[in-house]
Amino acid sequence: MTEASFFKYITRQFEDALPFVVYRKPEGNHLQSFYQEDDVLHYVKDFTESGFAFAPFDNVQKTCIIPDTHQILCEWKASASALSQTNSKVRLPKEDLSHKNAHIALVQKAIDTIQAGLLKKVVLSRKRTFPDALQDPIAVFKKLLDTYTSAFVYIWYHPNVGLWLGATPETLLQVKNRIVHTMSLAGTQKYISDTPVFWGAKEKEEQQLVTDTIVSRLKPLTKDLTVGETESHRAGNLWHLKTTISARLETSEVSLDEVIKVLHPTPAVCGLPVESAKRFIRENENYDRSYYTGFLGELNLKREMTRSKTRRNVENLAYRSIQKQTHLFVNLRCMEHTAMGTQIYVGGGITGASIPESEWEETRHKLETMGRVLF
Ligand SMILES: C=C(O[C@@H]1C=C(C(=O)O)C=C[C@H]1O)C(=O)O
């Protein structure tokens, strides 16, 4: 299918208020879409379903799914002119001082709670509404595709849930042939061109906490667990620390459901200990995160694999097998289009060493990542 007819189809789907998702994987060269011909809202029961999953932060029981029944795809290439915009300095409208004061007070309360020994880390977030920024969402999606080629970029719509877009750098979980890949992504600094990045103790410690937690949660379910080198990972105008973690599922009895539920929410988006961090978020953030810091992506997609029958096979005899693949991402760097305008969701990890003013600045930088495609 050509890109033009692909987008014509999607535009029509949106105008008809019918559910769809379009996405491109990191460094991918095609766009994939799942869509429905009716507006039934499907939920995942036990993560054995196939399709595109969309989970909220706080209630995995309410994970929506667009089944894999109807799919289209097209080739995709970044437009050269758009690529040069990546470094363009977009100035967002100035934010109300009351927003800054509220976030700083929230961060200070978390620091006090951590210093009192009641928490180790908590990720605190906020959303900013741009009332006049309601543009054509498909045009915004195309800008995200062109600007963030190394992210997982998506647009997701269901008439009874809403319209979400994002460009996330963070994998929650990839499962292929019972091999699990995940990552610990935390610590943030602004990207400044031609300037090397140095990490302080706060960021290193914060990211190590995420790595250690993922490893300890996966260990009982897996074997051959390996932890890669920690490296700096660029995501648009930001740097993060990233460590990849891989393992093999211990037995065929370990279900995807179990793996998802031990991983989500990681301390990269929630905190430690997990239940206390969740409670702190619920009681203090003062808004509903909804699908922000939930997860989304391919669930049990059937892929036909061709393999040679035996290693010694010289006649090139091959057999086909159907494999199920899952590739889920954390819903970060995302926005929701609503009747009130566009809402961008951003947050950052707080530890005992956090400085409230710097945490505020971090959320501002993260806002720019999404905001620059709106103006
Ligand atoms: C919570 C967000 O990002 C997460 C928090 C980070 C941090 O605290 O440094 C870095 C990457 C993500 O794991 C967000 O972008 O909203």
The ligand as an ORCA input file, in Angstrom:
! r2SCAN-3c Opt
* xyz 0 1
  C       8.726      9.586     33.688
  C       9.374      9.915     32.580
  O      10.584      9.369     32.226
  C      11.209      8.378     33.011
  C      11.995      8.978     34.097
  C      13.308      9.331     33.877
  C      14.087     10.066     34.962
  O      13.576     10.185     36.079
  O      15.190     10.564     34.702
  C      13.966      8.994     32.690
  C      13.369      8.209     31.766
  C      12.089      7.564     32.070
  O      12.296      6.332     32.655
  C       8.803     10.855     31.561
  O       9.440     11.067     30.536
  O       7.719     11.381     31.794
*
